Amino acid sequence: MNKLIVSILLASGLAVLPGLALAQPGLSRGGPPGLDHLDHLDMLADQIGLSEEQGSQIVEIVNAGQLATAVDRERMQQIRDELRAMTASFEPSQAQILADEMGEISARLVYSRAESHAAVRQVFTDEQKVLLDELRAEHDGHRGSRGFPRGGEE
């Protein structure tokens, strides 16, 4: 069941565990050699004791979020295509209108992702939240030790 949950979450672009952002390329380097993202996330779900019921709830949250943002994601791609096509005959006023719309869409998508992450976090028990926070702190510590800046650092 965990593999199915993790697969759905990866396909949707939402990390299984909010704040860990483990679905991003290269972030599994801190784990055991040979682990891909799916294995890493599945291992993490096992570490915190994710139940099948919790997994089902997470899948519902992700599916609802994907459905709610589908139109915005489609429009975002259309705007990118329009801006790319405009390079041969650039129209500043039209480009600004498209850029402003893209900003509004981006803001809605960021909000939706934050809302989904918060909803997913509510699925976890208090003990799982503590484990997640500890794992995130450990993960952030490893990132900092490899020379990657942590939040706000340069």
BALOBA-1460 file (C-alpha; in Angstrom, 3 decimals):
// residues 154
<rec num="1" residu="m" x="0.000" y="0.000" z="0.000"/>
<rec num="2" residu="n" x="2.811" y="2.422" z="0.843"/>
<rec num="3" residu="k" x="4.342" y="1.986" z="-2.645"/>
<rec num="4" residu="l" x="1.002" y="2.919" z="-4.227"/>
<rec num="5" residu="i" x="0.643" y="5.982" z="-1.998"/>
<rec num="6" residu="v" x="4.187" y="7.119" z="-2.646"/>
<rec num="7" residu="s" x="3.786" y="6.581" z="-6.402"/>
<rec num="8" residu="i" x="0.653" y="8.716" z="-6.489"/>
<rec num="9" residu="l" x="2.263" y="11.445" z="-4.429"/>
<rec num="10" residu="l" x="5.399" y="11.513" z="-6.557"/>
<rec num="11" residu="a" x="3.353" y="11.591" z="-9.739"/>
<rec num="12" residu="s" x="1.384" y="14.532" z="-8.392"/>
<rec num="13" residu="g" x="4.505" y="16.450" z="-7.442"/>
<rec num="14" residu="l" x="3.650" y="16.466" z="-3.762"/>
<rec num="15" residu="a" x="6.170" y="14.992" z="-1.378"/>
<rec num="16" residu="v" x="4.706" y="12.373" z="0.972"/>
<rec num="17" residu="l" x="5.839" y="14.252" z="4.004"/>
<rec num="18" residu="p" x="5.303" y="18.002" z="4.021"/>
<rec num="19" residu="g" x="8.412" y="20.070" z="4.395"/>
<rec num="20" residu="l" x="10.853" y="17.306" z="3.566"/>
<rec num="21" residu="a" x="10.660" y="17.932" z="-0.178"/>
<rec num="22" residu="l" x="12.269" y="14.577" z="-0.835"/>
<rec num="23" residu="a" x="10.719" y="14.292" z="-4.262"/>
<rec num="24" residu="q" x="13.150" y="16.874" z="-5.618"/>
<rec num="25" residu="p" x="16.041" y="15.521" z="-7.676"/>
<rec num="26" residu="g" x="19.234" y="14.919" z="-5.778"/>
<rec num="27" residu="l" x="17.830" y="15.119" z="-2.276"/>
<rec num="28" residu="s" x="17.978" y="11.393" z="-1.667"/>
<rec num="29" residu="r" x="21.791" y="11.523" z="-1.834"/>
<rec num="30" residu="g" x="21.938" y="11.614" z="1.942"/>
<rec num="31" residu="g" x="20.282" y="8.205" z="2.241"/>
<rec num="32" residu="p" x="21.747" y="4.773" z="1.742"/>
<rec num="33" residu="p" x="23.446" y="4.291" z="-1.647"/>
<rec num="34" residu="g" x="21.192" y="3.058" z="-4.429"/>
<rec num="35" residu="l" x="17.914" y="4.340" z="-3.007"/>
<rec num="36" residu="d" x="15.704" y="6.095" z="-5.515"/>
<rec num="37" residu="h" x="13.052" y="8.594" z="-4.448"/>
<rec num="38" residu="l" x="10.272" y="6.009" z="-4.353"/>
<rec num="39" residu="d" x="12.274" y="3.698" z="-2.094"/>
<rec num="40" residu="h" x="13.345" y="6.619" z="0.070"/>
<rec num="41" residu="l" x="9.801" y="7.850" z="0.543"/>
<rec num="42" residu="d" x="8.503" y="4.340" z="1.129"/>
<rec num="43" residu="m" x="11.203" y="3.790" z="3.744"/>
<rec num="44" residu="l" x="10.245" y="7.092" z="5.364"/>
<rec num="45" residu="a" x="6.558" y="6.101" z="5.429"/>
<rec num="46" residu="d" x="7.602" y="2.854" z="7.112"/>
<rec num="47" residu="q" x="9.787" y="4.742" z="9.611"/>
<rec num="48" residu="i" x="6.889" y="6.822" z="10.847"/>
<rec num="49" residu="g" x="4.419" y="3.930" z="10.784"/>
<rec num="50" residu="l" x="2.020" y="5.235" z="8.144"/>
<rec num="51" residu="s" x="-1.164" y="3.146" z="8.287"/>
<rec num="52" residu="e" x="-3.205" y="2.155" z="5.245"/>
<rec num="53" residu="e" x="-6.030" y="4.405" z="6.439"/>
<rec num="54" residu="q" x="-3.650" y="7.342" z="6.686"/>
<rec num="55" residu="g" x="-2.328" y="6.495" z="3.241"/>
<rec num="56" residu="s" x="-5.835" y="6.521" z="1.819"/>
<rec num="57" residu="q" x="-6.537" y="9.885" z="3.434"/>
<rec num="58" residu="i" x="-3.324" y="11.303" z="1.970"/>
<rec num="59" residu="v" x="-4.213" y="10.005" z="-1.489"/>
<rec num="60" residu="e" x="-7.639" y="11.683" z="-1.211"/>
<rec num="61" residu="i" x="-6.027" y="14.989" z="-0.197"/>
<rec num="62" residu="v" x="-3.553" y="14.841" z="-3.074"/>
<rec num="63" residu="n" x="-6.205" y="13.884" z="-5.613"/>
<rec num="64" residu="a" x="-8.461" y="16.718" z="-4.472"/>
<rec num="65" residu="g" x="-5.582" y="19.174" z="-4.705"/>
<rec num="66" residu="q" x="-4.649" y="17.987" z="-8.182"/>
<rec num="67" residu="l" x="-8.234" y="18.285" z="-9.344"/>
<rec num="68" residu="a" x="-8.571" y="21.764" z="-7.848"/>
<rec num="69" residu="t" x="-5.407" y="23.045" z="-9.541"/>
<rec num="70" residu="a" x="-5.703" y="21.310" z="-12.925"/>
<rec num="71" residu="v" x="-7.097" y="24.348" z="-14.743"/>
<rec num="72" residu="d" x="-4.432" y="26.652" z="-13.273"/>
<rec num="73" residu="r" x="-1.615" y="24.256" z="-14.188"/>
<rec num="74" residu="e" x="-2.954" y="23.979" z="-17.740"/>
<rec num="75" residu="r" x="-3.231" y="27.763" z="-18.066"/>
<rec num="76" residu="m" x="0.297" y="28.190" z="-16.687"/>
<rec num="77" residu="q" x="1.621" y="25.975" z="-19.494"/>
<rec num="78" residu="q" x="-0.376" y="27.934" z="-22.077"/>
<rec num="79" residu="i" x="1.118" y="31.191" z="-20.809"/>
<rec num="80" residu="r" x="4.650" y="29.741" z="-20.970"/>
<rec num="81" residu="d" x="4.006" y="28.670" z="-24.555"/>
<rec num="82" residu="e" x="2.607" y="32.093" z="-25.484"/>
<rec num="83" residu="l" x="5.577" y="33.900" z="-23.946"/>
<rec num="84" residu="r" x="8.027" y="31.550" z="-25.670"/>
<rec num="85" residu="a" x="6.296" y="32.156" z="-29.020"/>
<rec num="86" residu="m" x="6.455" y="35.900" z="-28.449"/>
<rec num="87" residu="t" x="10.257" y="36.086" z="-28.593"/>
<rec num="88" residu="a" x="10.254" y="36.658" z="-32.364"/>
<rec num="89" residu="s" x="7.879" y="39.626" z="-32.132"/>
<rec num="90" residu="f" x="7.897" y="40.785" z="-28.524"/>
<rec num="91" residu="e" x="4.886" y="42.822" z="-27.415"/>
<rec num="92" residu="p" x="5.721" y="44.394" z="-24.025"/>
<rec num="93" residu="s" x="2.152" y="45.159" z="-22.971"/>
<rec num="94" residu="q" x="0.883" y="41.659" z="-23.819"/>
<rec num="95" residu="a" x="3.926" y="40.053" z="-22.167"/>
<rec num="96" residu="q" x="3.249" y="42.056" z="-19.001"/>
<rec num="97" residu="i" x="-0.385" y="40.965" z="-18.948"/>
<rec num="98" residu="l" x="0.673" y="37.322" z="-19.312"/>
<rec num="99" residu="a" x="3.398" y="37.699" z="-16.668"/>
<rec num="100" residu="d" x="0.910" y="39.238" z="-14.238"/>
<rec num="101" residu="e" x="-1.545" y="36.391" z="-14.852"/>
<rec num="102" residu="m" x="1.246" y="33.877" z="-14.331"/>
<rec num="103" residu="g" x="2.052" y="35.543" z="-11.004"/>
<rec num="104" residu="e" x="-1.561" y="35.256" z="-9.873"/>
<rec num="105" residu="i" x="-1.699" y="31.605" z="-10.901"/>
<rec num="106" residu="s" x="1.626" y="30.893" z="-9.179"/>
<rec num="107" residu="a" x="0.310" y="32.421" z="-5.979"/>
<rec num="108" residu="r" x="-2.800" y="30.213" z="-6.109"/>
<rec num="109" residu="l" x="-0.703" y="27.105" z="-6.762"/>
<rec num="110" residu="v" x="1.683" y="27.889" z="-3.908"/>
<rec num="111" residu="y" x="-1.259" y="28.439" z="-1.576"/>
<rec num="112" residu="s" x="-2.882" y="25.183" z="-2.712"/>
<rec num="113" residu="r" x="0.339" y="23.256" z="-2.108"/>
<rec num="114" residu="a" x="0.696" y="24.768" z="1.378"/>
<rec num="115" residu="e" x="-2.940" y="23.932" z="2.095"/>
<rec num="116" residu="s" x="-2.418" y="20.330" z="0.939"/>
<rec num="117" residu="h" x="0.752" y="19.992" z="3.013"/>
<rec num="118" residu="a" x="-1.110" y="21.247" z="6.081"/>
<rec num="119" residu="a" x="-3.978" y="18.836" z="5.416"/>
<rec num="120" residu="v" x="-1.553" y="15.930" z="4.996"/>
<rec num="121" residu="r" x="0.209" y="16.842" z="8.225"/>
<rec num="122" residu="q" x="-3.129" y="16.677" z="10.053"/>
<rec num="123" residu="v" x="-3.403" y="13.026" z="9.022"/>
<rec num="124" residu="f" x="-0.345" y="12.136" z="11.093"/>
<rec num="125" residu="t" x="-0.516" y="11.291" z="14.792"/>
<rec num="126" residu="d" x="1.340" y="13.488" z="17.288"/>
<rec num="127" residu="e" x="4.052" y="10.834" z="17.518"/>
<rec num="128" residu="q" x="4.431" y="10.729" z="13.735"/>
<rec num="129" residu="k" x="4.671" y="14.517" z="13.622"/>
<rec num="130" residu="v" x="7.484" y="14.413" z="16.186"/>
<rec num="131" residu="l" x="9.281" y="11.756" z="14.118"/>
<rec num="132" residu="l" x="8.807" y="13.809" z="10.960"/>
<rec num="133" residu="d" x="10.161" y="16.918" z="12.636"/>
<rec num="134" residu="e" x="13.189" y="14.977" z="13.883"/>
<rec num="135" residu="l" x="13.796" y="13.481" z="10.441"/>
<rec num="136" residu="r" x="13.462" y="16.890" z="8.828"/>
<rec num="137" residu="a" x="15.906" y="18.433" z="11.289"/>
<rec num="138" residu="e" x="18.350" y="15.618" z="10.551"/>
<rec num="139" residu="h" x="17.785" y="16.045" z="6.811"/>
<rec num="140" residu="d" x="18.319" y="19.801" z="7.035"/>
<rec num="141" residu="g" x="21.485" y="19.220" z="9.044"/>
<rec num="142" residu="h" x="22.848" y="16.958" z="6.316"/>
<rec num="143" residu="r" x="21.998" y="19.513" z="3.646"/>
<rec num="144" residu="g" x="23.852" y="22.186" z="5.595"/>
<rec num="145" residu="s" x="26.887" y="19.964" z="6.042"/>
<rec num="146" residu="r" x="27.103" y="19.432" z="2.272"/>
<rec num="147" residu="g" x="27.330" y="23.134" z="1.644"/>
<rec num="148" residu="f" x="23.709" y="23.712" z="0.677"/>
<rec num="149" residu="p" x="22.240" y="26.772" z="2.358"/>
<rec num="150" residu="r" x="19.425" y="26.218" z="4.795"/>
<rec num="151" residu="g" x="16.439" y="28.539" z="4.978"/>
<rec num="152" residu="g" x="17.587" y="32.171" z="4.870"/>
<rec num="153" residu="e" x="21.302" y="31.396" z="4.840"/>
<rec num="154" residu="e" x="23.490" y="32.427" z="1.949"/>
